[in-house]
Amino acid sequence: MSDKVDLVLRSQNVMTDIGDMPASVAIKDGKIASIGAFNAVYDAREDKTVDSYLLPGVVDSHVHINEPGRTDWEGFASATKAAAAGGVTTVIDMPLNSIPPTVNVAALETKKEAATGKCSVDVGFWGGSIPGNVADLKPLLDQGVFGFKCFLLHSGVDEFPASSLDDLADALNVLAKEQALMIVHAEDSQAIERSSKPSSRDYSEFLASRPKGAENVAIAELIEEARRTKARVHVLHLSSGDSLSLIKSAREDGINITVETCPHYLSLTAEEIADGATQYKCCPPIREKKNQEELWRGLTDGIIDQIVSDHSPCTVDLKLFDKGDFQAAWGGIASLQLGLSIIWTQAQERGIPLYKVVQWMSANPAYLVGLKDKGSIAVGKDADIIEFDPDGSFSVDPRELFHKNQITPYQGKILKGVVKQTWLRGNTVYKDGAHVGGVQGKFLTRGVN
């Protein structure tokens, strides 16, 4: 190249769109300017050869940052530092559990003000779809939200109420005209109400109170609403292997439905959860080993599109460790910093190659939300790149997590795959356990990036 570039990264293992290969990646003005042979010659300000793999940064489209309003649970500074340490270069923030929730333009502006000057990685925003805010959906889209989240049962916080099927239909009718995405927490409220127990330390009782049938019914209802309205819909945090055949059939009928699952459903099992161990509580719940293998088959068969964290932290007191009450404790698992290593650990045990993990955690989430500049190492895309040692391992120590509250069901577990360095648009934001370069993240908007 004749033009001077800012940085060249070289590795014997660069995960590009066409596979893993020895290559050099030239970066200029935050973009990937060229991909050449490993020993290609460049006029570069900085030239770095790494011993590990170069992968595209992870795109996590399901993150609860909670600021403002519940910033003691998590905030933009802590969450995005955890993201960078885990190789995540893009996060899309959920419309709850912040106060106010992101259900109108004023609330979106409040959230952006809270995030300004704090983000170590790039951040986008989901809007919220709740009863009575149909008129707010188009204005929020015009302000760049990536789509809308709704709950088909109580969300866990009163300021973000559940949508009935009529509420869902009203919103889908609007979104279908805009080709915008509705992402859905799909558990049937009646099924859960009829199964619930007042309190329990017994994990098997908690699991029985959130049956797979509640997911299956809600997903079936969502499919029929999508069929009628022709809207784009996305199933959040799938935990029920039973639903895969429903989703496969819906796609064969031409329904525009996509699906995600999460690291905890793919790595943790009900059989290992002790009574009272509320660090494992999430909704939908972690299910049995047999069900977990069905989810892995759903991924390898292409029915499940992507893996995202559903990073949903809280303060220690809300987990009620003194009582161990699964019904009353806050449901959520914080894994933003660990997700790539968790999934690589499990994938490797199953003989699944690293490029599939990259597809599930980088390329596919970027495609879902329309981030054309993210998700892969390719010319013209943002130089969001991580150095990843697939052979390294570490024991999870909560004190080394950058999440604001270091609660984790992975404590003491040995994970394979170490993120050694993270570049955001060609600038180092994390290296060898420390954050560098200061705040460099920017806000992302639908249809622009």
C-alpha positions in Angstrom: 0.0 0.0 0.0 1.2 3.5 -0.7 -1.0 5.2 1.8 0.3 5.2 5.4 -1.9 3.2 7.8 -2.2 3.6 11.5 -1.8 0.0 12.6 -1.0 -3.4 11.2 -1.9 -6.5 13.1 -0.4 -9.8 12.1 -1.2 -13.4 13.1 -0.9 -16.9 11.8 -4.6 -17.3 12.7 -6.8 -14.4 11.6 -10.5 -15.3 11.5 -11.8 -13.6 8.4 -15.0 -14.0 6.5 -13.5 -16.8 4.4 -11.9 -18.7 7.2 -8.9 -18.8 9.6 -5.6 -18.0 7.9 -2.2 -16.4 8.3 -2.8 -12.7 7.5 -2.0 -9.1 8.1 -4.8 -6.6 8.9 -4.1 -3.0 8.0 -6.1 -0.4 9.9 -6.7 3.3 9.0 -9.0 5.8 10.5 -10.7 3.1 12.6 -11.5 0.9 9.6 -10.0 -2.2 8.2 -8.2 -0.8 5.1 -6.7 -4.1 3.8 -6.2 -7.7 4.6 -3.0 -9.2 3.1 -0.5 -12.0 3.4 1.1 -12.5 6.8 4.3 -10.8 5.6 2.8 -8.1 3.5 4.6 -4.8 3.5 2.9 -1.6 4.7 3.8 1.9 5.5 2.5 1.8 9.1 2.8 3.9 12.2 2.6 0.8 14.3 3.1 -2.9 13.3 2.3 -5.6 15.8 2.5 -9.4 15.5 0.5 -11.5 18.0 1.0 -15.1 18.9 -2.7 -15.8 19.4 -5.8 -15.7 17.2 -7.3 -12.4 15.9 -11.1 -12.5 16.0 -13.7 -10.0 15.3 -15.0 -8.3 18.5 -18.1 -9.9 20.0 -21.4 -8.2 19.4 -23.7 -8.6 22.4 -27.3 -7.5 21.6 -28.7 -8.4 25.0 -27.3 -6.4 27.9 -29.0 -4.8 30.9 -26.9 -1.9 32.0 -29.5 -0.4 34.4 -28.3 3.2 34.4 -29.9 5.6 35.4 -32.1 4.5 38.2 -30.5 1.3 39.3 -26.9 2.2 38.8 -25.9 0.3 41.9 -26.8 -2.9 40.0 -24.7 -1.9 37.0 -23.7 1.2 35.1 -22.2 2.1 31.7 -18.7 2.5 33.0 -18.5 -0.9 34.7 -20.5 -2.8 32.1 -18.5 -1.6 29.2 -15.2 -2.3 31.0 -16.4 -5.8 31.6 -17.4 -6.0 27.9 -13.9 -4.9 26.7 -12.3 -7.4 29.0 -14.4 -10.2 27.6 -13.7 -9.3 24.0 -17.1 -7.6 23.5 -16.8 -4.5 21.4 -20.5 -3.7 20.9 -23.4 -3.9 23.3 -27.0 -3.1 22.8 -28.6 -2.0 26.0 -32.0 -3.3 27.1 -34.8 -0.7 27.8 -35.2 -2.0 31.4 -34.1 -2.1 34.3 -33.2 1.5 34.2 -35.5 4.2 35.5 -37.0 5.6 33.4 -37.3 2.6 31.0 -36.6 3.5 27.4 -40.2 3.6 26.3 -40.2 7.2 24.8 -37.8 9.6 23.3 -37.4 11.6 26.5 -36.3 8.5 28.3 -33.9 7.6 25.6 -32.3 11.0 25.9 -32.1 10.6 29.6 -30.3 7.3 29.2 -27.9 8.7 26.6 -27.0 11.6 29.0 -26.3 9.1 31.7 -24.0 7.1 29.4 -22.1 10.0 27.9 -18.4 9.9 28.6 -18.5 6.5 30.3 -18.4 3.8 27.6 -15.3 1.8 26.8 -17.0 0.1 23.9 -19.7 1.0 21.4 -23.3 1.1 22.7 -26.6 1.0 21.0 -30.1 1.0 22.5 -33.3 -1.0 22.4 -36.6 0.6 22.9 -39.4 -0.8 25.0 -42.9 -1.8 23.9 -45.3 -1.6 26.8 -49.1 -1.2 26.9 -50.1 2.2 25.8 -46.9 3.4 24.1 -47.6 2.4 20.4 -47.5 6.1 19.5 -43.9 6.2 20.8 -42.5 3.4 18.7 -42.0 5.4 15.4 -40.4 8.4 17.2 -38.0 6.0 19.0 -37.1 4.4 15.7 -36.5 7.8 14.2 -34.0 8.4 17.1 -32.1 5.3 16.2 -33.2 2.5 18.6 -32.6 -1.0 17.1 -36.0 -2.3 17.7 -38.3 -3.0 20.7 -38.5 -5.4 23.6 -41.7 -6.6 25.1 -42.6 -9.1 27.9 -45.5 -11.5 27.7 -45.5 -11.8 31.5 -44.4 -9.6 34.4 -40.9 -8.2 33.7 -39.8 -8.2 37.3 -40.0 -4.4 37.6 -43.3 -2.6 37.8 -42.3 0.3 35.6 -42.0 -2.0 32.6 -45.5 -3.8 32.4 -46.3 -6.9 30.5 -47.9 -6.8 27.1 -51.1 -8.8 26.3 -51.4 -10.5 23.0 -53.5 -7.5 21.9 -50.8 -5.1 23.0 -48.3 -7.2 21.1 -50.4 -7.2 17.9 -50.9 -3.4 18.1 -47.1 -2.9 18.3 -46.4 -5.5 15.5 -48.8 -3.8 13.2 -46.7 -0.6 13.5 -43.3 -2.3 13.3 -44.2 -4.3 10.3 -44.7 -1.1 8.3 -41.2 0.0 9.4 -39.5 -3.4 8.9 -38.5 -3.0 12.5 -37.7 -5.8 15.0 -39.7 -6.9 18.0 -37.7 -8.9 20.5 -39.8 -10.9 23.0 -39.4 -12.4 26.4 -41.6 -15.4 25.6 -43.1 -17.1 28.6 -46.9 -17.5 29.0 -48.1 -15.6 32.1 -51.0 -17.9 32.8 -48.9 -21.0 32.7 -46.4 -19.5 35.1 -49.1 -18.2 37.5 -50.6 -21.7 37.7 -47.3 -23.3 38.3 -45.8 -20.8 40.8 -45.1 -21.5 44.4 -44.9 -18.9 47.2 -41.3 -19.7 48.2 -38.8 -22.4 47.9 -35.1 -23.2 48.4 -35.5 -26.3 46.3 -34.2 -25.7 42.7 -36.3 -28.5 41.3 -39.4 -26.7 42.6 -38.3 -23.5 41.1 -37.7 -25.2 37.8 -41.1 -26.8 37.9 -42.6 -23.3 38.4 -41.1 -22.1 35.1 -42.0 -25.0 32.9 -40.8 -25.5 29.3 -44.5 -25.4 28.4 -44.8 -21.8 29.3 -42.1 -20.9 26.7 -43.6 -23.3 24.2 -47.1 -21.7 24.4 -45.7 -18.1 24.3 -43.5 -18.9 21.3 -46.4 -20.5 19.5 -48.6 -17.4 20.1 -45.7 -15.1 18.9 -45.4 -17.1 15.7 -49.1 -16.7 15.0 -49.0 -13.0 15.6 -46.0 -12.7 13.3 -47.7 -14.8 10.7 -50.7 -12.5 10.7 -48.9 -9.1 10.9 -45.8 -10.2 8.8 -43.6 -8.5 11.3 -40.0 -9.4 12.2 -39.8 -11.1 15.6 -37.0 -12.5 17.7 -37.2 -14.9 20.6 -35.0 -13.9 23.5 -33.0 -16.2 25.7 -34.5 -19.5 24.5 -34.1 -22.2 27.2 -36.7 -24.8 26.0 -35.4 -27.4 23.5 -39.1 -28.3 22.8 -39.6 -25.0 21.0 -37.1 -25.7 18.2 -39.5 -27.7 16.1 -42.1 -24.9 16.3 -39.5 -22.4 15.2 -38.2 -24.6 12.4 -41.8 -25.1 11.1 -42.5 -21.4 11.3 -39.5 -20.5 9.2 -40.5 -23.1 6.6 -43.8 -21.2 6.4 -41.9 -18.0 5.7 -42.3 -16.4 9.0 -39.5 -13.9 9.8 -38.4 -15.3 13.2 -35.0 -15.4 14.7 -33.8 -16.9 18.0 -31.0 -16.5 20.5 -29.8 -18.4 23.5 -27.3 -17.6 26.3 -24.1 -19.0 27.8 -25.8 -20.1 31.0 -28.3 -22.4 29.2 -25.4 -23.9 27.2 -23.0 -24.5 30.1 -24.9 -24.8 33.4 -27.4 -27.6 34.2 -30.2 -28.0 36.7 -28.5 -31.1 38.0 -25.6 -29.2 39.4 -27.6 -26.4 41.2 -27.7 -26.8 44.9 -30.8 -25.8 46.9 -30.5 -22.2 47.9 -27.8 -21.4 45.3 -29.7 -18.3 44.0 -26.6 -17.1 42.0 -28.0 -19.6 39.4 -31.5 -18.0 39.2 -32.6 -16.6 35.9 -35.8 -16.6 33.9 -36.4 -18.7 31.9 -34.5 -21.1 34.2 -31.4 -23.2 33.6 -32.8 -26.6 32.6 -31.6 -30.2 32.6 -28.6 -31.6 30.8 -30.7 -33.4 28.2 -32.4 -30.1 27.3 -29.0 -28.3 27.1 -27.9 -30.8 24.4 -31.1 -30.0 22.4 -30.1 -26.4 22.5 -26.6 -27.2 21.2 -28.2 -29.2 18.4 -30.5 -26.2 17.6 -27.3 -24.1 17.2 -25.5 -26.6 15.0 -28.6 -27.2 12.9 -29.0 -23.4 12.4 -32.4 -23.1 14.2 -30.9 -20.9 16.9 -29.1 -18.0 15.3 -26.9 -16.5 18.0 -25.5 -16.5 21.5 -25.7 -13.4 23.7 -25.2 -12.8 27.4 -28.5 -11.5 28.8 -26.2 -9.8 31.3 -28.7 -9.1 34.1 -26.8 -8.1 37.2 -28.1 -7.0 40.6 -26.8 -6.1 44.1 -25.8 -9.0 46.4 -28.8 -8.4 48.7 -31.3 -9.0 46.0 -30.0 -12.6 45.5 -31.2 -13.3 49.1 -28.3 -15.6 49.9 -29.3 -15.6 53.5 -32.7 -17.3 52.7 -31.8 -19.0 49.4 -35.4 -18.4 48.2 -35.5 -19.0 44.4 -38.9 -17.6 44.1 -38.1 -14.2 45.7 -34.5 -13.7 44.7 -33.7 -11.5 41.7 -33.4 -13.5 38.5 -30.4 -12.7 36.4 -26.9 -13.8 35.5 -24.0 -11.5 34.8 -21.7 -13.0 32.2 -20.7 -10.1 29.9 -17.0 -10.6 30.7 -17.1 -14.4 30.5 -19.4 -15.3 27.6 -16.8 -15.9 24.9 -14.7 -18.2 27.1 -17.8 -20.0 28.4 -19.0 -20.8 24.9 -15.5 -21.8 23.6 -15.1 -24.1 26.6 -18.3 -25.9 25.8 -17.8 -25.8 22.0 -14.4 -27.3 22.2 -15.7 -30.2 24.3 -18.2 -30.9 21.5 -15.7 -30.6 18.6 -17.3 -27.4 17.4 -14.7 -25.1 15.6 -13.9 -21.6 16.7 -15.3 -20.1 13.5 -18.8 -21.3 14.5 -18.5 -19.5 17.9 -17.5 -16.3 16.1 -20.5 -16.7 13.8 -22.9 -17.1 16.7 -21.4 -14.4 18.9 -20.2 -11.8 16.4 -21.5 -12.0 12.8 -25.0 -13.1 13.5 -25.9 -10.6 16.3 -24.4 -7.8 14.1 -26.6 -9.0 11.2 -29.7 -9.2 13.4 -29.6 -5.5 14.4 -28.2 -4.3 11.0 -24.7 -3.3 12.1 -23.0 -3.5 8.7 -19.7 -2.3 10.1 -19.5 -4.9 12.9 -19.2 -8.6 13.4 -16.4 -9.7 11.1 -12.8 -9.0 10.0 -13.4 -7.7 6.5 -12.2 -4.7 4.5 -14.3 -1.6 5.2 -15.6 -2.7 8.6 -14.8 -1.2 11.9 -11.4 -2.5 13.2 -13.1 -4.1 16.3 -10.6 -6.9 16.9 -9.6 -9.1 19.8 -6.5 -11.2 20.5 -7.8 -14.5 21.8 -5.7 -17.4 23.0 -7.9 -20.5 22.5 -5.5 -22.8 24.4 -5.2 -20.6 27.5 -7.4 -21.2 30.5 -8.3 -19.5 33.8 -10.2 -20.1 37.0 -13.1 -17.6 37.4 -12.4 -15.3 40.3 -15.2 -12.9 41.0 -12.7 -10.3 42.2 -11.3 -10.1 38.7 -14.6 -9.3 37.1 -15.3 -5.7 36.1 -19.1 -6.0 36.6 -20.2 -3.7 39.4 -21.4 -6.6 41.5 -19.1 -9.7 41.3 -21.8 -12.3 41.7 -21.4 -15.3 39.4 -22.4 -19.0 39.2 -19.1 -19.6 37.4 -17.0 -18.9 40.5 -14.1 -21.5 40.6 -15.0 -22.9 37.2 -12.1 -23.5 34.7 -12.7 -21.8 31.4 -10.8 -22.2 28.1 -9.9 -19.2 26.0 -8.3 -16.0 27.2 -9.0 -12.5 25.8 -5.5 -10.9 25.8 -6.2 -7.6 24.0 -9.2 -5.7 22.6 -9.1 -3.1 19.9 -12.1 -0.8 19.3 -11.8 0.8 15.8 -8.1 0.1 15.9 -7.5 1.6 19.4 -6.5 -0.6 22.3 -9.1 -0.5 25.0 -8.1 -3.5 27.0 -4.8 -5.4 27.4 -3.6 -8.2 29.7 -6.1 -7.6 32.5 -6.1 -3.8 32.4 -8.1 -1.1 30.6 -6.1 1.3 28.5 -6.8 4.4 26.3 -9.6 5.8 28.3 -13.2 6.1 27.2 -13.5 5.4 23.4 -17.0 4.0 22.8 -19.6 5.8 20.8 -23.4 5.6 20.4 -24.7 3.4 17.6 -28.0 4.0 15.8 -30.2 1.8 13.6 -29.6 2.1 9.9 -26.5 4.2 10.2 -23.6 2.1 11.5 
